[in-house]
């Protein structure tokens, strides 16, 4: 049995395809979802008898939730198939109710005077074509066939969960590293640790590296030499880490962190950057407006980040929830442009010259803004 948790998250995507945003409200809580058993190999069946989806209708029928549902899942080239154990014999097609939307799927069965939920997938791993959903009963199993909107996207599971995201995003990243930036060093570190474990990446912490190098705490370093000295040193660390693959790097927060300074992002662009932004917003619209203002003024270095996760509060117990939200937003970003991991690799090979995302030809000089090969000898 695999148990997963989910969070009451609100998400939105900017019209700018190079940035993705997600808002985690202050009252976001983790709560258990039904347990599922998955099967690796699933026989394919010819669709002899099938029905178009039935909408779930309002009814006075007593409702009973289910704690455990067994299902088999397979991912084809253009469709996914779901097989659920009905658990009872003699269930007719008229007692099956399926509500399929682009991003969600609810399956219920009415039997013995009760309406029972077989599956409540609030967020599917990918988007489907609801009108092309078909289903049929095969002995004691309900078989549901869902058409993908993106045939190239491989689904590790039917739902977007921590397990499916870590498996799926690891493939989409193609080894590209991740950098976590934001106002809080502690939040960056805790979320980075969760991401590294989930993705199988190496966790790297610039605070620990700097303190090990200087033999003193960051606070003492700032007190003795100032914020600029610490930011300069972290910039050198980021330069050395920019060639690393499959790493999750947590950076310093506050004014002494290099990421807070727009001119220090040259090597941060080597990986996908996620801004963990603490917010006073109470809903999605306020968070969206807050993010819009940050990017319009461009004064903070964090506004260079490609993914923004707005936190309407913080609790160390929510590290995994925030990490899952980060992966969800990162998945959307990469799916908006599948060439991004390749462009990151090219950016690194050309020396991380600061020309992201408009990568200039080899020989381009970041100091003069011109191609060195075209200059007179």
C-alpha positions in Angstrom: 0.0 0.0 0.0 1.3 3.5 -0.8 0.0 6.5 1.2 0.2 9.9 -0.3 -0.5 13.4 1.0 -1.7 16.4 -0.8 -2.1 20.1 0.0 -4.8 22.6 -0.5 -2.8 24.6 -3.0 -4.0 27.2 -5.5 -1.9 27.6 -8.6 -1.8 30.0 -11.6 0.4 30.4 -14.6 1.6 33.7 -16.0 1.1 34.6 -19.6 4.9 34.7 -19.8 5.8 31.1 -20.6 9.3 31.4 -19.1 7.9 31.8 -15.6 5.6 29.6 -13.5 3.9 30.6 -10.3 2.2 28.6 -7.5 0.5 29.9 -4.3 0.4 27.8 -1.1 -2.2 29.5 1.3 -1.5 30.0 5.0 -4.2 27.5 5.9 -2.7 24.8 3.6 -2.9 21.5 5.5 -1.8 18.0 4.7 -4.5 15.4 4.8 -4.5 11.7 4.0 -5.9 10.5 0.7 -7.3 7.1 -0.1 -4.6 4.4 -0.4 -4.1 2.7 -3.7 -2.4 -0.5 -4.9 -0.8 -0.3 -8.3 0.1 -3.2 -10.7 3.0 -2.9 -13.0 1.8 -5.0 -16.0 -1.7 -4.7 -17.3 -3.3 -6.8 -20.1 -4.9 -4.8 -22.9 -8.5 -5.6 -23.9 -10.5 -4.9 -27.0 -13.2 -2.4 -26.4 -16.2 -4.6 -27.1 -18.7 -2.6 -25.1 -18.2 0.8 -23.8 -20.1 3.9 -22.6 -19.5 7.6 -22.9 -18.9 9.2 -19.6 -21.9 9.8 -17.3 -21.9 13.0 -15.3 -22.3 12.8 -11.5 -25.8 14.0 -10.7 -27.0 15.6 -7.5 -28.9 13.0 -5.5 -30.4 12.3 -2.1 -28.7 8.9 -2.1 -26.6 8.3 1.1 -22.9 8.9 0.4 -20.2 6.6 1.7 -16.5 7.3 1.2 -14.0 4.5 0.6 -10.7 4.2 2.5 -9.1 1.7 0.1 -9.3 1.3 -3.6 -7.3 -1.1 -5.7 -6.4 -0.1 -9.2 -4.2 -1.0 -12.1 -2.7 1.7 -14.2 -1.0 1.7 -17.6 0.4 4.5 -19.8 0.1 4.1 -23.6 1.4 6.4 -26.2 -1.7 8.6 -26.5 -3.9 7.3 -23.6 -3.8 6.0 -20.1 -5.9 3.1 -18.8 -7.3 2.7 -15.3 -8.7 -0.6 -13.9 -10.5 -0.4 -10.6 -11.8 -3.2 -8.5 -15.6 -2.8 -8.1 -15.5 -4.9 -4.9 -19.0 -6.2 -5.5 -20.7 -8.4 -8.1 -23.8 -7.5 -10.0 -23.0 -3.8 -10.5 -24.6 -2.5 -13.7 -23.4 0.3 -16.0 -26.3 2.4 -14.8 -24.8 2.4 -11.3 -21.5 3.8 -12.4 -21.0 7.6 -12.4 -17.8 9.2 -13.9 -17.0 12.9 -13.9 -14.0 13.6 -16.1 -12.6 17.1 -16.5 -9.3 18.2 -18.2 -7.4 18.0 -14.9 -9.5 15.8 -12.6 -11.4 12.5 -12.4 -14.1 11.3 -10.0 -15.6 7.8 -10.1 -18.5 6.7 -8.0 -20.8 3.7 -7.9 -24.3 3.4 -6.5 -25.1 0.0 -5.0 -27.1 -1.3 -2.2 -28.6 2.1 -1.6 -25.4 4.0 -1.2 -23.2 6.1 -3.4 -19.6 5.0 -2.9 -16.5 6.9 -4.2 -14.0 4.6 -6.0 -11.6 7.3 -7.0 -11.3 11.1 -6.4 -8.3 12.3 -8.4 -8.4 16.1 -7.7 -5.3 16.6 -9.9 -4.4 14.3 -12.7 -0.8 13.9 -13.6 -1.5 15.4 -17.0 -4.4 16.8 -18.9 -7.0 14.7 -20.7 -9.6 15.1 -23.4 -12.8 14.6 -21.3 -15.2 14.1 -24.3 -13.1 11.2 -25.5 -13.2 9.3 -22.2 -14.8 5.8 -22.5 -15.4 3.1 -19.9 -16.7 -0.5 -19.6 -17.1 -3.2 -17.0 -14.9 -6.3 -17.4 -15.9 -9.0 -14.9 -15.4 -7.3 -11.4 -13.3 -4.4 -12.8 -14.2 -1.0 -14.1 -12.0 -0.1 -17.0 -11.6 3.6 -17.8 -9.7 4.8 -20.9 -8.5 8.5 -20.9 -7.1 10.3 -23.9 -4.0 12.5 -23.2 -3.8 16.0 -24.4 0.0 15.6 -24.6 0.8 12.2 -26.0 4.5 12.8 -25.4 4.1 13.2 -21.6 4.7 10.0 -19.7 2.5 9.4 -16.7 4.1 7.6 -13.8 0.6 7.4 -12.1 -2.9 8.6 -12.6 -2.7 11.4 -10.1 -0.2 14.2 -9.5 1.4 13.2 -6.1 4.8 13.4 -4.5 5.7 9.9 -5.9 4.5 10.6 -9.4 6.1 14.1 -9.5 9.5 13.0 -8.3 9.6 10.2 -10.9 8.2 12.3 -13.7 10.1 15.6 -13.1 13.4 13.7 -12.7 12.9 12.5 -16.3 11.9 16.0 -17.6 14.9 17.7 -15.9 17.4 15.5 -17.8 20.0 16.0 -15.1 19.6 19.8 -14.8 20.3 21.1 -11.3 17.8 23.1 -9.2 18.6 26.3 -7.2 16.3 27.4 -4.3 16.4 31.1 -3.6 14.4 33.3 -1.3 14.4 35.5 1.8 14.8 32.6 4.3 18.0 30.5 4.4 16.2 27.9 6.6 13.3 27.5 4.3 15.5 27.1 1.2 17.6 24.5 3.0 14.6 22.4 4.3 12.8 22.3 1.0 16.0 21.6 -0.9 16.6 18.6 1.3 13.2 17.2 0.5 13.6 17.8 -3.3 17.1 16.1 -3.3 15.8 13.0 -1.6 12.8 12.7 -3.8 14.6 13.3 -7.1 17.7 11.3 -6.1 19.8 14.5 -6.5 22.8 15.6 -4.4 21.8 18.2 -1.8 24.2 21.2 -1.6 24.0 24.0 0.9 26.0 27.2 0.2 25.7 28.2 3.9 27.4 25.1 5.1 30.0 25.3 2.4 30.8 29.0 3.3 30.9 28.3 7.0 33.2 25.3 6.5 35.5 27.4 4.3 35.6 30.5 6.6 35.6 28.5 9.9 32.9 30.9 11.3 29.2 31.4 11.1 27.6 33.6 8.5 26.4 36.0 11.2 30.0 36.5 12.5 31.2 36.9 8.9 28.6 39.6 8.2 29.5 41.4 11.4 33.2 41.4 10.7 33.3 42.0 7.0 29.9 43.1 5.9 27.1 41.7 3.6 29.0 42.4 0.4 31.9 40.1 1.4 29.5 37.2 2.1 27.6 37.8 -1.1 30.8 37.9 -3.1 32.0 34.6 -1.5 28.7 32.9 -2.2 28.9 34.1 -5.8 32.2 32.3 -6.1 30.7 29.1 -4.6 27.8 29.3 -7.1 30.3 29.7 -10.0 32.0 26.4 -8.9 28.7 24.6 -8.5 27.3 25.8 -11.9 28.9 22.8 -13.7 27.4 20.3 -11.3 24.6 18.1 -12.6 21.8 16.5 -10.6 22.1 18.8 -7.6 19.6 20.7 -5.5 21.4 23.9 -4.2 19.9 25.9 -1.3 21.2 29.5 -1.2 21.6 32.1 1.5 18.6 34.3 2.2 18.6 37.9 3.3 20.6 40.9 2.1 23.9 39.0 2.4 22.8 36.3 -0.1 24.1 36.5 -3.6 20.6 35.6 -5.1 19.1 38.9 -3.7 21.4 40.8 -6.0 20.4 41.0 -9.7 24.1 41.2 -10.8 24.9 37.9 -9.1 22.7 35.6 -11.2 25.2 34.7 -13.9 25.8 31.2 -12.5 22.3 30.7 -11.0 20.9 30.5 -14.5 22.9 27.3 -14.9 19.9 25.4 -13.3 16.2 25.9 -12.8 15.6 28.5 -10.1 12.8 28.4 -7.6 11.9 31.4 -5.5 10.3 30.4 -2.2 8.6 33.7 -1.4 6.9 34.4 1.9 3.7 36.3 1.3 1.1 38.2 3.2 -1.5 37.3 0.5 -4.7 35.6 1.7 -5.8 34.2 -1.7 -4.6 33.5 -5.2 -5.5 36.8 -6.7 -3.5 38.8 -4.0 -0.5 36.5 -4.5 -0.7 37.0 -8.3 -0.8 40.8 -7.9 2.1 40.6 -5.4 4.2 38.5 -7.8 3.4 40.9 -10.7 4.6 43.9 -8.7 7.9 42.1 -7.8 8.6 41.3 -11.5 7.6 44.8 -12.7 10.0 46.6 -10.4 12.8 44.0 -10.9 14.7 45.4 -7.9 15.1 42.1 -6.2 17.4 39.5 -7.7 14.8 36.9 -6.8 12.6 38.3 -9.7 15.0 36.5 -12.1 13.6 33.1 -10.8 11.8 30.9 -13.3 9.5 29.4 -10.8 7.8 31.2 -7.9 6.1 29.5 -5.0 4.3 32.0 -2.8 4.0 30.8 0.8 1.1 32.2 2.8 2.9 31.1 6.0 5.6 28.6 7.0 5.9 25.6 9.3 8.8 23.2 9.1 6.4 20.3 8.9 5.2 21.6 5.5 8.6 21.2 3.8 7.4 18.3 1.8 4.2 20.1 0.8 6.2 23.1 -0.5 8.6 20.7 -2.2 5.7 19.0 -4.0 4.2 22.4 -5.0 7.7 23.4 -6.4 7.8 20.2 -8.5 4.3 20.8 -9.8 5.2 24.3 -10.9 8.5 23.1 -12.3 6.8 20.4 -14.3 4.5 23.1 -15.9 7.5 25.3 -16.8 9.3 22.5 -18.6 6.2 21.3 -20.4 5.7 24.9 -21.7 9.1 24.6 -23.5 10.6 21.1 -23.6 13.9 22.6 -25.0 14.6 24.3 -21.7 16.9 21.5 -20.2 18.9 21.5 -23.4 19.2 25.3 -23.4 20.5 25.1 -19.8 23.1 22.6 -20.9 24.2 24.8 -23.8 24.4 27.8 -21.4 26.8 25.9 -19.1 28.9 24.7 -22.0 29.3 28.3 -23.3 30.6 29.4 -19.8 27.5 30.8 -18.0 28.1 34.2 -19.5 24.9 35.8 -18.1 23.1 35.8 -21.5 20.1 33.7 -20.3 17.6 33.2 -21.8 18.7 34.8 -25.1 21.9 32.7 -25.5 24.4 34.5 -27.7 26.8 32.8 -30.2 30.2 31.4 -29.1 32.7 34.3 -28.8 30.1 36.7 -27.4 31.8 39.0 -24.8 29.5 39.8 -21.8 31.6 42.9 -20.9 31.2 44.6 -24.3 28.0 42.9 -25.4 29.6 42.1 -28.8 31.0 39.0 -30.5 34.8 38.8 -29.9 35.4 37.2 -33.2 33.9 40.2 -35.1 36.2 42.7 -33.4 39.1 44.1 -35.4 42.5 42.7 -34.6 
